[in-house]
Amino acid sequence: MLINPVQASVLAGLIVANLGTGVLAAALNGTFDTSKLADFWKRAATIFVAYLALGFIAHVATDWAALQTTMWAFLIAFMGDKIFKNLSEMGLPVPENIPLVNKLVNVPGVMLKSLKK
């Protein structure tokens, strides 16, 4: 299977959550710019195509299946970081250090720089 339907649904949900929180944060801060939406969709499409490409590679060369799982973990961490950043820009309290994300990138003690104030 090229792509896990559950993972595709979660990824689509994270993209929608990222878009929603980003637009809301920009609107609340008075920095909304429609040109940034095109940049967002380009970035989202790149992420999704990269995941599909790795799914294809993992389907053809089963030795590479772990690469798709690793990419999935990084996508979750990346999208989660973006959503937390948007929530922080809205003034909501969010944690500055997320241990699970740090474990995913295998760098102990590293804080998510985008979440620091």
PyMOL commands that place a pseudoatom at each C-alpha (Angstrom):
pseudoatom trace, name=CA, resn=MET, resi=1, chain=A, elem=C, hetatm=0, pos=[0.000, 0.000, 0.000]
pseudoatom trace, name=CA, resn=LEU, resi=2, chain=A, elem=C, hetatm=0, pos=[1.457, 3.345, -1.014]
pseudoatom trace, name=CA, resn=ILE, resi=3, chain=A, elem=C, hetatm=0, pos=[-0.113, 5.281, 1.815]
pseudoatom trace, name=CA, resn=ASN, resi=4, chain=A, elem=C, hetatm=0, pos=[-1.823, 4.322, 5.011]
pseudoatom trace, name=CA, resn=PRO, resi=5, chain=A, elem=C, hetatm=0, pos=[-5.372, 5.755, 4.899]
pseudoatom trace, name=CA, resn=VAL, resi=6, chain=A, elem=C, hetatm=0, pos=[-5.324, 6.524, 8.625]
pseudoatom trace, name=CA, resn=GLN, resi=7, chain=A, elem=C, hetatm=0, pos=[-2.033, 8.386, 8.297]
pseudoatom trace, name=CA, resn=ALA, resi=8, chain=A, elem=C, hetatm=0, pos=[-3.370, 10.284, 5.276]
pseudoatom trace, name=CA, resn=SER, resi=9, chain=A, elem=C, hetatm=0, pos=[-6.436, 11.317, 7.259]
pseudoatom trace, name=CA, resn=VAL, resi=10, chain=A, elem=C, hetatm=0, pos=[-4.339, 12.439, 10.234]
pseudoatom trace, name=CA, resn=LEU, resi=11, chain=A, elem=C, hetatm=0, pos=[-1.998, 14.365, 7.937]
pseudoatom trace, name=CA, resn=ALA, resi=12, chain=A, elem=C, hetatm=0, pos=[-4.940, 16.063, 6.213]
pseudoatom trace, name=CA, resn=GLY, resi=13, chain=A, elem=C, hetatm=0, pos=[-6.406, 16.950, 9.618]
pseudoatom trace, name=CA, resn=LEU, resi=14, chain=A, elem=C, hetatm=0, pos=[-3.093, 18.434, 10.763]
pseudoatom trace, name=CA, resn=ILE, resi=15, chain=A, elem=C, hetatm=0, pos=[-2.866, 20.483, 7.571]
pseudoatom trace, name=CA, resn=VAL, resi=16, chain=A, elem=C, hetatm=0, pos=[-6.393, 21.827, 8.114]
pseudoatom trace, name=CA, resn=ALA, resi=17, chain=A, elem=C, hetatm=0, pos=[-5.625, 22.542, 11.801]
pseudoatom trace, name=CA, resn=ASN, resi=18, chain=A, elem=C, hetatm=0, pos=[-2.436, 24.332, 10.798]
pseudoatom trace, name=CA, resn=LEU, resi=19, chain=A, elem=C, hetatm=0, pos=[-4.318, 26.405, 8.232]
pseudoatom trace, name=CA, resn=GLY, resi=20, chain=A, elem=C, hetatm=0, pos=[-7.130, 27.244, 10.645]
pseudoatom trace, name=CA, resn=THR, resi=21, chain=A, elem=C, hetatm=0, pos=[-4.883, 28.233, 13.527]
pseudoatom trace, name=CA, resn=GLY, resi=22, chain=A, elem=C, hetatm=0, pos=[-2.571, 30.173, 11.216]
pseudoatom trace, name=CA, resn=VAL, resi=23, chain=A, elem=C, hetatm=0, pos=[-5.383, 32.196, 9.648]
pseudoatom trace, name=CA, resn=LEU, resi=24, chain=A, elem=C, hetatm=0, pos=[-6.938, 32.852, 13.060]
pseudoatom trace, name=CA, resn=ALA, resi=25, chain=A, elem=C, hetatm=0, pos=[-3.598, 33.923, 14.569]
pseudoatom trace, name=CA, resn=ALA, resi=26, chain=A, elem=C, hetatm=0, pos=[-2.906, 36.263, 11.639]
pseudoatom trace, name=CA, resn=ALA, resi=27, chain=A, elem=C, hetatm=0, pos=[-6.406, 37.727, 11.810]
pseudoatom trace, name=CA, resn=LEU, resi=28, chain=A, elem=C, hetatm=0, pos=[-6.145, 38.312, 15.573]
pseudoatom trace, name=CA, resn=ASN, resi=29, chain=A, elem=C, hetatm=0, pos=[-2.724, 39.942, 15.212]
pseudoatom trace, name=CA, resn=GLY, resi=30, chain=A, elem=C, hetatm=0, pos=[-3.704, 42.028, 12.182]
pseudoatom trace, name=CA, resn=THR, resi=31, chain=A, elem=C, hetatm=0, pos=[-1.060, 40.409, 9.986]
pseudoatom trace, name=CA, resn=PHE, resi=32, chain=A, elem=C, hetatm=0, pos=[-3.320, 38.458, 7.620]
pseudoatom trace, name=CA, resn=ASP, resi=33, chain=A, elem=C, hetatm=0, pos=[-1.921, 38.387, 4.085]
pseudoatom trace, name=CA, resn=THR, resi=34, chain=A, elem=C, hetatm=0, pos=[-3.558, 36.347, 1.322]
pseudoatom trace, name=CA, resn=SER, resi=35, chain=A, elem=C, hetatm=0, pos=[-0.201, 35.765, -0.389]
pseudoatom trace, name=CA, resn=LYS, resi=36, chain=A, elem=C, hetatm=0, pos=[0.870, 33.697, 2.623]
pseudoatom trace, name=CA, resn=LEU, resi=37, chain=A, elem=C, hetatm=0, pos=[-1.965, 31.262, 1.884]
pseudoatom trace, name=CA, resn=ALA, resi=38, chain=A, elem=C, hetatm=0, pos=[-0.349, 30.338, -1.429]
pseudoatom trace, name=CA, resn=ASP, resi=39, chain=A, elem=C, hetatm=0, pos=[2.941, 29.737, 0.378]
pseudoatom trace, name=CA, resn=PHE, resi=40, chain=A, elem=C, hetatm=0, pos=[1.144, 27.565, 2.911]
pseudoatom trace, name=CA, resn=TRP, resi=41, chain=A, elem=C, hetatm=0, pos=[-0.491, 25.403, 0.236]
pseudoatom trace, name=CA, resn=LYS, resi=42, chain=A, elem=C, hetatm=0, pos=[2.811, 25.034, -1.609]
pseudoatom trace, name=CA, resn=ARG, resi=43, chain=A, elem=C, hetatm=0, pos=[4.472, 23.871, 1.621]
pseudoatom trace, name=CA, resn=ALA, resi=44, chain=A, elem=C, hetatm=0, pos=[1.568, 21.529, 2.449]
pseudoatom trace, name=CA, resn=ALA, resi=45, chain=A, elem=C, hetatm=0, pos=[1.643, 20.028, -1.055]
pseudoatom trace, name=CA, resn=THR, resi=46, chain=A, elem=C, hetatm=0, pos=[5.408, 19.511, -0.815]
pseudoatom trace, name=CA, resn=ILE, resi=47, chain=A, elem=C, hetatm=0, pos=[5.014, 17.702, 2.501]
pseudoatom trace, name=CA, resn=PHE, resi=48, chain=A, elem=C, hetatm=0, pos=[2.247, 15.474, 1.174]
pseudoatom trace, name=CA, resn=VAL, resi=49, chain=A, elem=C, hetatm=0, pos=[4.108, 14.671, -2.080]
pseudoatom trace, name=CA, resn=ALA, resi=50, chain=A, elem=C, hetatm=0, pos=[7.256, 13.816, -0.110]
pseudoatom trace, name=CA, resn=TYR, resi=51, chain=A, elem=C, hetatm=0, pos=[5.242, 11.428, 2.047]
pseudoatom trace, name=CA, resn=LEU, resi=52, chain=A, elem=C, hetatm=0, pos=[3.670, 9.841, -1.055]
pseudoatom trace, name=CA, resn=ALA, resi=53, chain=A, elem=C, hetatm=0, pos=[7.093, 9.480, -2.696]
pseudoatom trace, name=CA, resn=LEU, resi=54, chain=A, elem=C, hetatm=0, pos=[8.457, 7.732, 0.365]
pseudoatom trace, name=CA, resn=GLY, resi=55, chain=A, elem=C, hetatm=0, pos=[5.379, 5.507, 0.385]
pseudoatom trace, name=CA, resn=PHE, resi=56, chain=A, elem=C, hetatm=0, pos=[6.104, 4.532, -3.215]
pseudoatom trace, name=CA, resn=ILE, resi=57, chain=A, elem=C, hetatm=0, pos=[9.765, 3.854, -2.433]
pseudoatom trace, name=CA, resn=ALA, resi=58, chain=A, elem=C, hetatm=0, pos=[8.797, 1.773, 0.606]
pseudoatom trace, name=CA, resn=HIS, resi=59, chain=A, elem=C, hetatm=0, pos=[6.293, -0.157, -1.541]
pseudoatom trace, name=CA, resn=VAL, resi=60, chain=A, elem=C, hetatm=0, pos=[8.877, -0.933, -4.226]
pseudoatom trace, name=CA, resn=ALA, resi=61, chain=A, elem=C, hetatm=0, pos=[11.869, -1.514, -1.954]
pseudoatom trace, name=CA, resn=THR, resi=62, chain=A, elem=C, hetatm=0, pos=[10.597, -2.975, 1.306]
pseudoatom trace, name=CA, resn=ASP, resi=63, chain=A, elem=C, hetatm=0, pos=[14.011, -2.412, 2.916]
pseudoatom trace, name=CA, resn=TRP, resi=64, chain=A, elem=C, hetatm=0, pos=[13.134, 1.307, 2.887]
pseudoatom trace, name=CA, resn=ALA, resi=65, chain=A, elem=C, hetatm=0, pos=[9.823, 0.918, 4.772]
pseudoatom trace, name=CA, resn=ALA, resi=66, chain=A, elem=C, hetatm=0, pos=[11.383, 2.325, 7.947]
pseudoatom trace, name=CA, resn=LEU, resi=67, chain=A, elem=C, hetatm=0, pos=[12.094, 5.548, 6.063]
pseudoatom trace, name=CA, resn=GLN, resi=68, chain=A, elem=C, hetatm=0, pos=[8.382, 6.145, 5.577]
pseudoatom trace, name=CA, resn=THR, resi=69, chain=A, elem=C, hetatm=0, pos=[7.766, 5.628, 9.292]
pseudoatom trace, name=CA, resn=THR, resi=70, chain=A, elem=C, hetatm=0, pos=[10.576, 8.048, 10.115]
pseudoatom trace, name=CA, resn=MET, resi=71, chain=A, elem=C, hetatm=0, pos=[9.154, 10.604, 7.682]
pseudoatom trace, name=CA, resn=TRP, resi=72, chain=A, elem=C, hetatm=0, pos=[5.748, 10.171, 9.323]
pseudoatom trace, name=CA, resn=ALA, resi=73, chain=A, elem=C, hetatm=0, pos=[7.228, 10.928, 12.753]
pseudoatom trace, name=CA, resn=PHE, resi=74, chain=A, elem=C, hetatm=0, pos=[8.955, 14.063, 11.446]
pseudoatom trace, name=CA, resn=LEU, resi=75, chain=A, elem=C, hetatm=0, pos=[5.760, 15.224, 9.714]
pseudoatom trace, name=CA, resn=ILE, resi=76, chain=A, elem=C, hetatm=0, pos=[3.807, 14.899, 12.955]
pseudoatom trace, name=CA, resn=ALA, resi=77, chain=A, elem=C, hetatm=0, pos=[6.517, 16.803, 14.838]
pseudoatom trace, name=CA, resn=PHE, resi=78, chain=A, elem=C, hetatm=0, pos=[6.746, 19.507, 12.146]
pseudoatom trace, name=CA, resn=MET, resi=79, chain=A, elem=C, hetatm=0, pos=[3.011, 20.040, 11.852]
pseudoatom trace, name=CA, resn=GLY, resi=80, chain=A, elem=C, hetatm=0, pos=[2.559, 19.946, 15.627]
pseudoatom trace, name=CA, resn=ASP, resi=81, chain=A, elem=C, hetatm=0, pos=[5.281, 22.570, 16.018]
pseudoatom trace, name=CA, resn=LYS, resi=82, chain=A, elem=C, hetatm=0, pos=[3.536, 24.834, 13.493]
pseudoatom trace, name=CA, resn=ILE, resi=83, chain=A, elem=C, hetatm=0, pos=[0.176, 24.446, 15.225]
pseudoatom trace, name=CA, resn=PHE, resi=84, chain=A, elem=C, hetatm=0, pos=[1.704, 25.174, 18.659]
pseudoatom trace, name=CA, resn=LYS, resi=85, chain=A, elem=C, hetatm=0, pos=[3.444, 28.229, 17.181]
pseudoatom trace, name=CA, resn=ASN, resi=86, chain=A, elem=C, hetatm=0, pos=[0.117, 29.496, 15.828]
pseudoatom trace, name=CA, resn=LEU, resi=87, chain=A, elem=C, hetatm=0, pos=[-1.563, 28.924, 19.201]
pseudoatom trace, name=CA, resn=SER, resi=88, chain=A, elem=C, hetatm=0, pos=[1.272, 30.804, 20.899]
pseudoatom trace, name=CA, resn=GLU, resi=89, chain=A, elem=C, hetatm=0, pos=[0.820, 33.725, 18.473]
pseudoatom trace, name=CA, resn=MET, resi=90, chain=A, elem=C, hetatm=0, pos=[-2.856, 33.830, 19.491]
pseudoatom trace, name=CA, resn=GLY, resi=91, chain=A, elem=C, hetatm=0, pos=[-1.725, 34.336, 23.080]
pseudoatom trace, name=CA, resn=LEU, resi=92, chain=A, elem=C, hetatm=0, pos=[-2.644, 30.877, 24.317]
pseudoatom trace, name=CA, resn=PRO, resi=93, chain=A, elem=C, hetatm=0, pos=[-0.258, 29.219, 26.769]
pseudoatom trace, name=CA, resn=VAL, resi=94, chain=A, elem=C, hetatm=0, pos=[1.698, 26.402, 25.114]
pseudoatom trace, name=CA, resn=PRO, resi=95, chain=A, elem=C, hetatm=0, pos=[4.658, 24.396, 26.417]
pseudoatom trace, name=CA, resn=GLU, resi=96, chain=A, elem=C, hetatm=0, pos=[8.097, 25.558, 25.333]
pseudoatom trace, name=CA, resn=ASN, resi=97, chain=A, elem=C, hetatm=0, pos=[9.675, 22.126, 25.592]
pseudoatom trace, name=CA, resn=ILE, resi=98, chain=A, elem=C, hetatm=0, pos=[7.866, 19.060, 24.295]
pseudoatom trace, name=CA, resn=PRO, resi=99, chain=A, elem=C, hetatm=0, pos=[9.799, 15.922, 25.329]
pseudoatom trace, name=CA, resn=LEU, resi=100, chain=A, elem=C, hetatm=0, pos=[8.113, 13.630, 22.771]
pseudoatom trace, name=CA, resn=VAL, resi=101, chain=A, elem=C, hetatm=0, pos=[9.112, 15.881, 19.873]
pseudoatom trace, name=CA, resn=ASN, resi=102, chain=A, elem=C, hetatm=0, pos=[12.651, 16.067, 21.231]
pseudoatom trace, name=CA, resn=LYS, resi=103, chain=A, elem=C, hetatm=0, pos=[12.774, 12.270, 21.292]
pseudoatom trace, name=CA, resn=LEU, resi=104, chain=A, elem=C, hetatm=0, pos=[11.499, 12.078, 17.715]
pseudoatom trace, name=CA, resn=VAL, resi=105, chain=A, elem=C, hetatm=0, pos=[14.346, 14.198, 16.438]
pseudoatom trace, name=CA, resn=ASN, resi=106, chain=A, elem=C, hetatm=0, pos=[16.732, 12.374, 18.816]
pseudoatom trace, name=CA, resn=VAL, resi=107, chain=A, elem=C, hetatm=0, pos=[18.312, 15.542, 20.182]
pseudoatom trace, name=CA, resn=PRO, resi=108, chain=A, elem=C, hetatm=0, pos=[17.980, 15.470, 23.987]
pseudoatom trace, name=CA, resn=GLY, resi=109, chain=A, elem=C, hetatm=0, pos=[17.337, 18.810, 25.656]
pseudoatom trace, name=CA, resn=VAL, resi=110, chain=A, elem=C, hetatm=0, pos=[16.672, 20.757, 22.476]
pseudoatom trace, name=CA, resn=MET, resi=111, chain=A, elem=C, hetatm=0, pos=[13.794, 23.181, 22.785]
pseudoatom trace, name=CA, resn=LEU, resi=112, chain=A, elem=C, hetatm=0, pos=[11.520, 24.067, 19.910]
pseudoatom trace, name=CA, resn=LYS, resi=113, chain=A, elem=C, hetatm=0, pos=[12.931, 27.454, 18.935]
pseudoatom trace, name=CA, resn=SER, resi=114, chain=A, elem=C, hetatm=0, pos=[9.763, 28.560, 17.186]
pseudoatom trace, name=CA, resn=LEU, resi=115, chain=A, elem=C, hetatm=0, pos=[7.851, 28.302, 20.460]
pseudoatom trace, name=CA, resn=LYS, resi=116, chain=A, elem=C, hetatm=0, pos=[10.218, 30.415, 22.523]
pseudoatom trace, name=CA, resn=LYS, resi=117, chain=A, elem=C, hetatm=0, pos=[9.140, 33.966, 23.159]
for i in range(1, 117): cmd.bond("trace and resi %d" % i, "trace and resi %d" % (i + 1))
show_as sticks, trace
zoom trace
